[in-house]
């Protein structure tokens, strides 16, 4: 309570609370729609439908991460330090947006080769392409810029409109099992709406203008962001790869079981992500307040872990049908994951990155990801969806503890 009172009374603290509330509302809106639509979709499209959507998503996320290239962190850090200089902010904004679209154009070629050369992907090519085309909308929505200015309320307003539209259309458009393909189409539409509105806000309220940057500056920014990109991309070797592997070996049903259980872990992850994003620009200026962030993050992560473990059966009963009963096993196995995520965010992104020690974080992630990749082959092929849960939870644990260890060494040396 003393920590919270100190936060409320300071100017920076009020800004942090305001941004945390805004981002929390943003994520609540993002996850409020699934809480409404989960029971409906579970009944209409079934476990197989869930599995197909999860399979496509597990592949597309590689390309989404590639197009982002870590700018959602490096650009926030750089702009947070220069946000009073609108000309410099406009320059960084233009470079980042150009880089993201160039990376996306390159990814189209790779994605097309993949879809038309792998039979399992080609069979569901329409679903994969629709899922893939949601990436431009996410690029157009530069939430990282609002985050750098610590003006998250605008992100919330923009998303509220698109999410409400998305929720409404789910019940209108999806009427039977074959309509599962419309779900990513609605996501795509929502992303585009949010992106277009955000560009208007940026020009109107922040006076930031896009000017085509020098190509040399664009490639320089990509080069400088490679460590952060590696840190974000490599975990896909065990997270999304595990789901992709499950789709190949287990089929849509078991993929749906895993995906439906993992949804609740994702909710906890999003809340911790909100906390991380809220503090990131602030800690970029005031790293001396890191201990305050640690206390808050630890409390929230432990709370989620207890709720998920004890309430697994009840959550599945409320939001799904009897077909999904085994999803509770996923929730219980991964209930410790929020604490590991807390360690990864608090001592990785919000300490090592801020201290410009990305190489340490990169090396931790490289070794953990390669180990997770090997573990995934064994665990998924032998233990199906339980193997996926074990793989991800184990690697997050090792990665979180290593990140904490090296961050503490740096802290003590300061």
N, C-alpha and C positions, 0 to 999 in steps of 0.2 A: 504493500500500500504506500509506503514511504517513497518508493521509486516512482509510482504512478503520480503521486502528489507533486513531486519535483518536476515531472514532465509537464503536468497541466499548468504549472505556474510560470514556466519559462516561455519565451517567445518561440524558440526553436521547438520546444515541446508541444506547444499548441499547433504549430504547423505539422509536426509529426502525427499528432492525434487526428488532425483534420485529414491528412493524406491517408492515414491508415484506415479511417472510417470510409473515405471515398473509395479506396482500393478494395476494402472489404465488401462494400456495397456492390462494386463492380464484379467481384468474384461471386458474390451471393447471387447477383443477377445471372451470371454465367452458369451457376450451378443450381439456381432455383428452377430454371427451365427443365433440366434433367429430373429434378425431384418431382416435378409435375408430370413430365412425359415418360419417365421410367416405367411406371405401372402400365401406362397405355401402350407403349412400344413393346414391352415384355409380352403383353397379351396379343398384340396384333402381329408383330414380325417374329416373335419367338426367339429361342436361343440361337438358331441357325442365322437369323437375320443379324443378331448382335455379333455373332462370330464373323460374318462377312464384313461388317462395318469395321470391326476391330482389326481384321486382317489388312484391309485397305489402308486404314489409318497407320498401322505399324510400318508400312512401306513409305507412305507419303511423308511421314515425319522426318525421314532422312533428308529429303529435298527441302522441306520447310526449314530445317536447321541449317542446311547449306546456304540457303538464300539469306538467312539472318546473319550468319557468319560471326556471331558474338557481338554484333553492334548494339544489341539491346542492353549490353552492359558497358562496353567500351565507350560508346557514344554518350551514355548517361554520365559516366565519370568525367569525360572531357567537357561536355556542355555544362555540367554542374559547376565547374570551375570558371567558366567563361560566360555565364548566362547574362551578365550585365552588358555584354558587348554583342548587340543584336547582329551586327555585320559578321562577326566571327561565328556566331551561332548559325546564321544563314549559310555560311560557307560549309560548316560541318554537316548541317542538315542536307545540303545539296550533294555533298560527297557520299554520305551514307545512303541516301535514297537511290542515287545512280548506281552505286556499288551493288545494292540489293537487287535492283532490276536486271543488271548485267549477269549476276549470279543466277537469277531465276531463268533468264533466257538460255544460259548454258545448261541448266538442269533439265530443261524441256527435252533437249537432245538425248541426254542420258536416260531420262524417264521413258521416252518413246522406245529406245532400244530395249530397255528392260521389259516393257509391257509386251512388245511384239516378238520377244525371243523366249520368254518363259511361259509355258502353257497354262500354268495355274493363274498367272496374272492376265494373260490374254483372254481367258475364259470369262473374267469379270472386268474386262477393259473399260467398259462404260463407267462402272462404279469407281475404278481407279482414276480415270481421267477427271471425273467430277470432283472427287476428293482432292486431286492434285491442283485443280484450278481455284481452290480456296486460298492458295498462297498469295496471289497478287493482292487480294483484299487485305490480308494481314500486313503486307508490305506498305500498302497505302495508309494503314492505321499506325502512325508512329507514336505508340504509347510511351516509348522511351523518351521522346522529346518532352511530353507533359511531365513525365517522371523527373527528368532533369531539372525542370522548372519548379518541381514540387507543387504542381497544379493538377492533382489527380481527379478533382471533381469534374473536370470537363470530360475526362475519359468515361466517367460513370454516366454522365448525361447522354453521351453519344451511344454508349452500349445499351442503355435502357430502351431506347427507341427500337433498335434492331432486334434485341432479345424478346421484347414483347411481341413484335411481329412474328418472330420465329416460333414462339410458343403457340400462338394462335394458329399458324399455318400447319403445324404438326397434326393437329386434330382434324384439320380440313382436308389435307392432302393425303396422309397415310391412312389407308382404309383396309389393306390386306397384306399378306406376307411379302408379295412382290413389290410393294411400295417402299421397302426399306431404302431403295436407291435414292428416294427423294430427300432423305435426311441430310446427306452431305450437300445436296443441291440447295437446301434451305440455309445450311451453314455458310455456303459460298455466297449466297445473296446477302445474308446478314453482315458478312465481312466487308462486302463491297459498299453497302450502305454506310457502315461505320467509317470506312476509309474515306469515302467522299466527304462526309460531314466533317471529319477531322481535318482534312486539308483546308476546308473553309475556315474552321476555327483558328488554325495556325496562321493563315494570312490575315484574318480579321482582327484577332485579339493579340497575337504576339508580334505581328508585323514582320514575320519571317518569310522571305521570298526565296523561291528556288531559282538558281542560275546554273546552267550546265557547267560543271567543273572541268578542270584539266584532267585528262585521262591519267596522267602521271600521278595526280593527287588521289584519284580513285584507287589505282593499283597500290599506291603507298598505304592507304588506309586498310586495304585488304591484307597486305603483308603484315602491318602492325597488329592486326586483329587475329592473326593465325593461332596464337597461343590460346586465346579465349575461345576461338572456334573449336580447336581440338578438345578443349576442356568440356565443351557443351556437346560436341558431335560424338565423341568416342563412347560415352555411356550407352548410345544406341546399339553398340555391339552386344550388349547383354540385355538391355531393356526391350526395345522394339524388336531386336533380332530374336529374342526368346518367343515373342508373340508370333512373329513370322514363321519361325520354326514349328511352333505349336500348330499353326494353320496348315502347314505342309504335312506334318506327321499325324496330327490328331483330328483335323477337320474342323468344320464350323461350330459343331456343338460344344466341344471342350474349349474352343477359343472363346465362345460366348460365355461359358461358365466363368472362365478366368476374367474376362473383360468386365462382366457384371459385378464381380466381387471387387476388382481393382478400382472401380468407379468411386467407392467410398474412401479408399486410400488416396485417390486423386483429390478428393475434396479437402482432406487434411493437408495434402501437399500444397494446394492452392492457397489455403489460409497462411501457411508458413511462407509461401512465396510472396504473398501480399506484405507480410511483415518484413521480409528481406528487401523487397523493392521499395518499401516505405523508408527504411533506414539507409539504403544504399547511397542515395545522393547526400543525405545528411551526414553519414559517416565519412563520405568523401571529403567533407569539410571539417568534421569534428570526430576524428577517430578516437579521441580521448573518452568518448561516450560509449565505447564498444561494450563495456561491462554491463551497462544498463540494458542494452539490446540482448545480451546473453541471458540475463535474468528473465526477461519477458518471454523470449523464445523458448527457453527450457520449460517454463511453466505451461505454455500453450501446447507444446509437443507431448509432454507427459499426460496432460489432460486428454488429448486425442487418442493416445495409445490405450489408455484405460477404457475409454468409451467404446472404441472399436472392438477391443477384445471381449468385453462383457456384453456388448450389444449386437454382436455379429448376427446371431439367429433372428433377433427382432428386426434388424434392418432389412434382412432378406425377406422376411415374412411381410413387412409393410410395403416394400417397393417392388417386389417381383412375384412371380407365380411359383407353384410347386416345382416346376421344371428347373428352377434356379437354386434349389435348396443347398446344393453343394458349394455354392458361392460363399457361404459362411466360413468354410475352411480357408479360403483365400484371405478373407478379412482377418481371421484370427492369426494366421501365420504372419501376415504383414502388419499386424497392429503395432509392432515395435518400430516399423519404418519411419513414422513421424519424428521420433527422437533422432534417428540417424540422419534424416533430412535436415533437422535443426543443426546438427553438427556440420553437415556439408555446407549449408547456407551461411551459418554464422561465422565459421572460421575459414571458409573457402571464398565464396563470392564477396562476402562483406568484411573480409579482413585481408586475405592474401592478395586478392585482386586490387583492393584499394591501396594496399602497400606496394603495389606494382611487383608482386611476387608471383605473377601468373605462371612462370615456368615451374615453380614448385608444385602448384596446383595441377598444371598440365601433366607433370610426371606422375603424380599420384593417380590421376585419372587414366593415364595411358596403361599403367601396370594393372590397375583394378579392372579396367575394361577388357584387357586381354585375358586376365584371369576369369572374368565373368563370361567372356565369349567361350572359353574352354568348358567352364562349368555348365553353361547353357546346353551345349551339345549332349553332355552326359545326363544332366538332370531332366531336361525336357523329353528326350527320347526314352528315358526310363520311368519317369514319374509324371508325365503329361503336364496338366495345368498346375499341379502341386509343385512340380519341378521349376516352373516359371516363377512362382511365388518365392520358393526357396532361393533361387538364383539371385533375383533382384534384391531381396532382403539381405542376403549374405554380403553381396558386393557393396550395397549401401552402408552396411555396418563397418566393413573394413575400410572403405573410403572415408567415412565420417570420422572414424577414430584416427586414421593417419593424418587427415586434414587438421583435426584438433591438435595432434601431437606437434606437427611442424609449425602451426600458428603460435602455439604456446612457446616454442623455442624462440621464435622471432620476438614475441612480446617480452619475454624475459631479457632478451638482449638489448631492448630499447633503452 
